[in-house]
C-alpha cells in the first residue's frame, strides 16, 4: 500500500513543483496533472513523488487530522509537534 499525502504547492518550474507539508519540502512531479496543471497555493495529493490530484484545502486538513488520529493510536505516548490538522 502506498500512502498519498496532501501537500501545498510553494513554487512551480515546468512539470516540477516544490511542495510543503508539516515543515518538510519535497520536489514533486506534476506530470500526471499535465492536462490541468495546478497553481502555486493549490493542495495536491502526493504519492511516490508524483502529484496525482488537486484537493481542496479543507480535504487536505481533514486528511492530516485522520493521519494524526492514526498515529496517535499507533503510538499513544508520542508527542505531536503540529497542531492537529495543520499542514504547515
C-alpha positions in Angstrom: 0.0 0.0 0.0 1.2 3.5 -0.9 0.0 6.4 1.2 -0.9 9.7 -0.6 0.0 12.8 1.4 -1.6 16.2 0.9 0.9 18.9 0.3 0.7 22.6 -0.6 2.5 23.8 -3.8 5.1 26.5 -2.9 6.6 27.0 -6.4 6.4 25.5 -9.9 9.1 25.0 -12.5 7.7 23.3 -15.6 6.3 19.9 -14.5 8.1 20.1 -11.1 6.8 21.7 -8.0 8.2 22.4 -4.6 5.6 21.2 -2.2 5.4 21.6 1.6 3.7 19.7 4.4 4.4 19.7 8.1 7.6 21.8 7.6 9.0 19.3 5.0 9.7 20.4 1.4 9.7 17.9 -1.4 10.1 18.3 -5.2 7.1 16.7 -6.8 6.4 15.8 -10.4 3.3 17.4 -11.9 3.4 15.1 -14.9 0.3 13.2 -14.0 -1.6 16.5 -13.9 -0.4 18.0 -17.1 -3.9 18.3 -18.6 -4.9 20.7 -15.9 -1.8 22.0 -14.1 -2.3 23.2 -10.6 -1.0 26.7 -9.5 1.0 27.9 -6.5 -1.0 27.6 -3.4 -3.1 24.6 -4.5 -3.1 21.4 -2.5 -2.2 18.2 -4.2 -2.2 14.6 -3.1 1.4 13.2 -3.5 2.4 9.6 -3.7 5.9 8.3 -4.6 7.0 11.7 -5.8 4.0 12.4 -8.1 1.1 14.7 -7.5 -1.9 12.7 -8.7 -4.8 15.1 -8.0 -5.7 18.5 -6.7 -7.7 18.7 -3.5 -9.3 21.5 -1.5 -7.6 23.0 1.5 -10.5 21.5 3.6 -9.9 18.0 2.3 -6.1 18.4 2.9 -6.7 19.4 6.5 -9.2 16.5 7.0 -6.6 14.1 5.7 -4.0 15.3 8.2 -6.5 15.1 11.0 -7.1 11.5 10.1 -3.3 10.8 9.8 -2.8 12.4 13.3 -5.5 10.1 14.8 -4.0 7.0 13.2 -0.5 7.9 14.5 -1.9 8.6 18.0 -3.5 5.2 18.0 -0.3 3.5 16.9 1.9 5.3 19.4 -0.3 6.8 22.2 2.8 8.1 24.1 4.1 10.2 21.2 4.0 13.9 21.4 2.5 15.7 18.4 4.7 18.5 17.1 2.0 20.1 15.0 -1.5 21.3 15.7 -3.9 18.6 14.7 -4.9 19.1 11.1 -2.3 21.7 10.3 -0.4 21.2 7.1 2.5 23.7 7.7 
